């Protein structure tokens, strides 16, 4: 009797009757022959109701955790039952999830390893394929996600998108500002994708959201205005400054085109000057406090030789200063923002004239970000971790497994090792 209990504990079948253990020399695997206890027989795997038997099914095996260096499996009958709700279906077993070829303990170990190690390491250690790792992760997250209400109590959220594969493949993600956790993710980058989140959230909980931070994407703004009427829309300062950085780079390219004779400006000049203009990108992009001596000299050369480009750089720094000032004096930052709009409007640089129109269009969201001190910093941090997970999980063939792994890793519900 004592040996039976030991084997049952090793195989994780304490809730079943262990009939015997043998070694299959052909497949080099330890086989535990078990049967489901009488009280747990003939139950639907979905609703857990006791159902009428349909047929005896087949004899099948489930992969268990290895015993040392030897593979182990559980062998049992898999009869089918007739459920009034779910129809004819294979009866539930206590040691494995429905439709799985592995035990629950095996799934938990694989999911835990997938969160902490690269996918290739997991597949080699557990002796399973890459596709199987992804399927197990998705299966474990499906159980975990159904057991918790991760959308409960949301008040301040951030919305963004992150690329996960070449060819413009994106995930839309939603992060809770108060906990820093990833609460939802789905494949796609569109209004329809975001509507799916609010459909899951429901109108009552959507009405309880007080703040939403995001970049200036119109599809996010449109959905938030429609589905969160009470929320304050906050524009992310990093993205607003990035608009200005991109505008400076466009002005730099105009100057370079004019210097090489490719643009509509003055005729081409010496190749050396064009090369100097081309190499000013980092001096124009970096914050003044982080410039090297050589980059400071480059800026001084730009101020003397290309005043239009230098004025564009000053406009970029002026917009960045608005958000620096917001940390100490929000009212002064709002006033500085209005002055910057007037400056950009009179700058005689068409690119920045267009930019000030964009800033004016998002003025309320930018002022809300200044007033409430809300940014997409947490969301960008989550996005960086998702990109790292994407590299670690190289080989996933669908976004579902990647989303499941990201939710397990960043959603605050990491899988636990069995019997720990």
Secondary structure by P-SEA (a helix, b strand, c coil): caaaaaaaaaacccccccccccccccccbbbbbbbccccccccccccccccccccccccbbbbccccccbbbbbbbbbbbbbbccccccccccccccccccccaaaaaaaaaaaacccaaaaaaaacccaaaaaaaaaaaaaaaaaaccccccccbbbbbcccccccbbbbbbbbcccccccccccccccaaaaaaaaaaacaaaaaaccbbbbcccaaaaaaaaaccccbbbbccaaaaaaaaaaaaaaaaaaaaaaaaccccccccccaaaaaaaaacccccccccccccaaaaaaaaaaacccaaaaaaaaaaaaaaaaaaaaaccaaaaaaaaaaaaaaaaacccaaaaaaaaaaaaaaaaaaaaaaacccaaaaaaaaaaaaaaaaaacccccaaaaaaaaaaaccccccccccc
